[in-house]
Amino acid sequence: MSKHQTIAERLHSQGFSRRDFLKFCGMTATIMGLPPAIIPQIAKALEKTPRQSVIWLSFQECTGCTESLTRAHTPTIEGLIFDHISLDYHLTLQAAAGKAAELTRQQAMQDNKGNYLLIVDGSIPVGNPGYSTIAGRSNKDMLMEVAEGAKAILAVGSCAAFGGIPHAYPNPTGAVPVEELITDKPIINLPGCPPIPVAIAGVIAQIVTFGTLPELDSLKRPLSFYGQNIHDRCYRRPFYDKGLFAESFDDEGAKKGWCLYKLGCKGPVTYNACATTKWNAGVSFPIESGHGCLGCSEPNFWDAGSFYKALSVPTGDFAQTAGYALAAGAAVGVASGILNKMKKRDAIGNHETVTIDDLERK
Amino acid sequence: MMTSGDFLFWVRGPAFQIATAIFAFGISWHLLEILSLGRKPDRSVPRGSRMLGGLRTIFSRSIADKSIFQSSAFTIVASYIFHLGFFIVLFLLVPHIMLFQALLGFGWAGLPTTLIDVITIITLLALLALLIHRLKNPVRRFLSTFEDYLAWTVTFLALLTGYLAYHHSIQPYSLVLGLHILSVEILMVVFPFTKLMHTFTFIIARWYIGANAGHRGIQL
């Protein structure tokens, strides 16, 4: 496979027709929320663009993000995009190992200096670097080295974007997200545990076609995929509005598909595209399969209270707090009652009787 | 940097614990102190029952006397609308019931959220009308203290932020939900130390008046 093939040439060599190619451009425009008029521009850009060099670094992660992307059903855009970028380094997917693998990475960095995309999945242990090393080097060292020549960084998955599960209390490795270490490069966070494949593909498609970075929210997430919350787009939302809730995972309400708010669904505070793009080639998403949203694309989702506690319920044991406070208040109340009585008694004791003589003297 | 998620976690966690502690402590302290003040025993021969008089007055005072109603019809009607609306929103919105269930161990049926939404608007309007009514009249304005405005503000904010949270009027939702919970926590902290305590003390006051009348055999 020639590295200098354009995406259009590559599609053509795989037996895709011009029509297929334009369809692909149309889908790309759709997922990026662009008008149809832009499709010819996308086609033109893709026809001329050489394959984008991508270096993928995996740190403290579970490979779920890679699984999510590679197990996408063909022929999806994410599949196509993956075929048509030049993935120069990816520990899980590459054939090379050991020194050969590291040499590939060095080579790619040299050839595409300032122009390659860096994808990171997993958090970086800075408390004790020994928790995660590659070829004897700490994750932080490698990240700093590769980030230097990168055009932009995609922090894929909640671990790379926000620290994720390794960052959860008590964070034994001192895990941090990418944005805590890199401040001088454009960073795009694509959180989720795992993130939706089309979100990864869509951002890569935009960078490849337009050379621009997507518009981001305050948490550096692309608005095109993380602009709306699950609750607003949920097909169970009408039941929330009607006040119809499942009380347990197997009651009548659950069977009728009522809202899962009471069972701890975090849809109202979660920004992601699950409710619209869905998973497994559009089959369903967690809420559709009967479980509340965990809020996995939000920072610190693991530490934000029980997955099964409704959002309106405080996280701590406030009934106990209320009990202690009532008892303490009662004690103080009784004490001040006693003080008041003593004050009254003293006042009576110190009372001086005024006689007629006293009054006449004045 | 504190994200809106961190903020929501803080108000649902530590902040709620602090607010609950101050709220419960303050109420318990003040009620016990009021009750322990006691009254001088009335040694006169009773002409009726203190108990019956007290109990009856707790309820009978909820209905305004005709002449009083005529002189301040607006205040009474608007206050009624506000109080009823506030109780419905507080006790019959499902997410609120979840909170009481966590505290008490049992819950009850709620009303549809859209109905609660309409009631919230009516309640907010009643509160606004009461504030304007208070400000328009020079005597009422003169009699109003900082505490009156504070009690109004914390109540209004709790309702308003709840309304905004339901409509996702501020983005992200975790921020507006956090603001709503925080506004309620402010209400809880202010509650025991302001006239908001009338939620509990009205019972004591009405009981005292009614019991005295009952003892003297006054027909109410």
Interface residues (C-beta under 8 A of the other chain):
Chain A: S218 L219 N229 H231 D232 Y240 D241 K242 G243 F245 Y261 K262 P268 V269 Y271 E298 P299 N300 F301 D303 A304 G305 K309 A310 L311 S312 V313 P314 T315 G316 F318 A319 T321 A322 G323 Y324 A325 L326 A327 A328 G329 A330 V332 G333 V334 S336 G337 I338 N340 K341
Chain B: T3 G5 D6 L8 F9 R12 G13 P14 F16 Q17 T20 A21 I22 F23 A24 F25 G26 I27 S28 W29 H30 L31 L32 E33 L35 S36 L37 V94 P95 H96 M98 L99 A102 L103 L104 G110 L111 P112 T113 T114 H168 P172 Y173 S174 L177
